[in-house]
C-alpha cells in the first residue's frame, strides 16, 4: 500500500511538471511569465519516485514512535534496568 502511495505521488509530480510546461509555453508579456525552473525539481523527483523499488517517503506513525521510546527507556548505559 505504501509503494502505491509513492507511485501516485510520483505520477502527480510528473503531471504538475507537464501542466507547468503547458502554462509556460503560452506567450507571455514578461520573462517572469516564462519561468519553468520548478520543472527541474518536480520532474526528476517524480520519475525517481515512480521507478525506484525502495520506499523513500517518511511516514510518522505515532504507534511505532511510542514503541521505540519504550525500548530506549528499558536500557540504561547498556544494561537492563531493574523493575
The 8 nearest C-alpha neighbors of each residue, nearest first, counted from 0:
[[1, 3, 2, 4, 5, 6, 54, 7],
 [2, 0, 4, 3, 5, 54, 56, 6],
 [3, 1, 5, 4, 0, 6, 54, 53],
 [2, 4, 6, 0, 1, 5, 7, 8],
 [3, 5, 1, 7, 2, 6, 8, 0],
 [4, 6, 2, 8, 3, 7, 9, 48],
 [7, 5, 49, 9, 3, 8, 4, 48],
 [8, 6, 10, 4, 9, 5, 11, 3],
 [7, 9, 11, 5, 6, 10, 12, 4],
 [10, 8, 45, 48, 6, 12, 49, 7],
 [9, 11, 7, 13, 12, 8, 45, 6],
 [10, 12, 14, 8, 13, 9, 7, 15],
 [13, 11, 45, 15, 9, 14, 10, 41],
 [12, 14, 16, 10, 42, 45, 11, 15],
 [15, 13, 11, 17, 16, 12, 18, 10],
 [14, 16, 12, 18, 17, 13, 19, 11],
 [17, 15, 13, 19, 38, 14, 18, 42],
 [16, 18, 14, 20, 19, 15, 21, 13],
 [19, 17, 21, 15, 20, 16, 14, 22],
 [18, 20, 22, 16, 21, 17, 15, 23],
 [19, 21, 23, 17, 22, 18, 24, 16],
 [22, 20, 18, 24, 19, 23, 17, 25],
 [21, 23, 19, 20, 24, 25, 18, 33],
 [22, 24, 33, 20, 25, 21, 19, 35],
 [23, 25, 21, 22, 20, 26, 33, 27],
 [26, 24, 23, 22, 27, 21, 33, 20],
 [27, 25, 24, 28, 23, 33, 32, 22],
 [28, 26, 32, 29, 25, 33, 30, 23],
 [27, 29, 26, 30, 32, 31, 33, 25],
 [28, 30, 31, 32, 27, 33, 26, 34],
 [31, 29, 32, 33, 34, 28, 27, 26],
 [32, 30, 29, 33, 34, 27, 28, 35],
 [31, 33, 30, 29, 27, 34, 23, 28],
 [34, 32, 23, 30, 31, 35, 27, 24],
 [35, 33, 31, 32, 36, 23, 30, 37],
 [36, 34, 37, 38, 33, 23, 20, 19],
 [35, 37, 38, 39, 34, 40, 41, 33],
 [36, 38, 39, 40, 35, 41, 16, 19],
 [39, 37, 41, 16, 40, 36, 42, 35],
 [38, 40, 37, 36, 41, 42, 43, 35],
 [41, 39, 38, 37, 42, 43, 44, 36],
 [40, 42, 38, 44, 12, 43, 45, 39],
 [41, 43, 45, 13, 44, 38, 16, 40],
 [44, 42, 46, 45, 41, 47, 40, 39],
 [43, 45, 47, 41, 42, 46, 48, 40],
 [46, 44, 9, 12, 42, 48, 13, 47],
 [45, 47, 43, 49, 48, 44, 50, 42],
 [46, 48, 44, 50, 45, 49, 51, 43],
 [49, 47, 9, 45, 46, 50, 51, 44],
 [48, 50, 6, 9, 46, 47, 51, 45],
 [49, 51, 47, 48, 46, 52, 6, 45],
 [52, 50, 53, 48, 47, 49, 54, 46],
 [51, 53, 50, 54, 2, 49, 48, 55],
 [54, 52, 51, 55, 2, 48, 50, 56],
 [53, 55, 56, 2, 52, 5, 1, 51],
 [54, 56, 53, 57, 48, 5, 51, 52],
 [57, 55, 54, 58, 5, 1, 48, 2],
 [58, 56, 59, 55, 54, 60, 1, 5],
 [59, 57, 60, 56, 1, 55, 61, 54],
 [58, 60, 61, 57, 64, 63, 62, 56],
 [59, 61, 63, 62, 58, 64, 65, 57],
 [62, 60, 64, 63, 65, 59, 66, 58],
 [61, 63, 65, 64, 60, 66, 67, 59],
 [64, 62, 66, 65, 60, 61, 67, 59],
 [65, 63, 61, 67, 66, 62, 68, 60],
 [64, 66, 62, 68, 63, 67, 61, 69],
 [67, 65, 63, 69, 64, 68, 62, 70],
 [66, 68, 70, 64, 69, 65, 63, 71],
 [69, 67, 71, 65, 70, 66, 64, 72],
 [70, 68, 66, 72, 67, 71, 73, 65],
 [71, 69, 73, 67, 68, 72, 66, 74],
 [72, 70, 68, 69, 73, 74, 67, 75],
 [71, 73, 69, 70, 74, 68, 75, 80],
 [74, 72, 70, 71, 80, 79, 69, 75],
 [75, 73, 79, 78, 72, 80, 77, 71],
 [74, 76, 78, 77, 79, 80, 73, 72],
 [77, 75, 78, 74, 79, 80, 73, 71],
 [78, 76, 75, 74, 79, 80, 73, 71],
 [79, 77, 75, 74, 76, 80, 73, 81],
 [78, 80, 74, 73, 75, 81, 77, 76],
 [81, 79, 74, 73, 75, 82, 78, 72],
 [80, 82, 79, 73, 78, 74, 75, 72],
 [81, 80, 79, 73, 74, 72, 75, 78]]
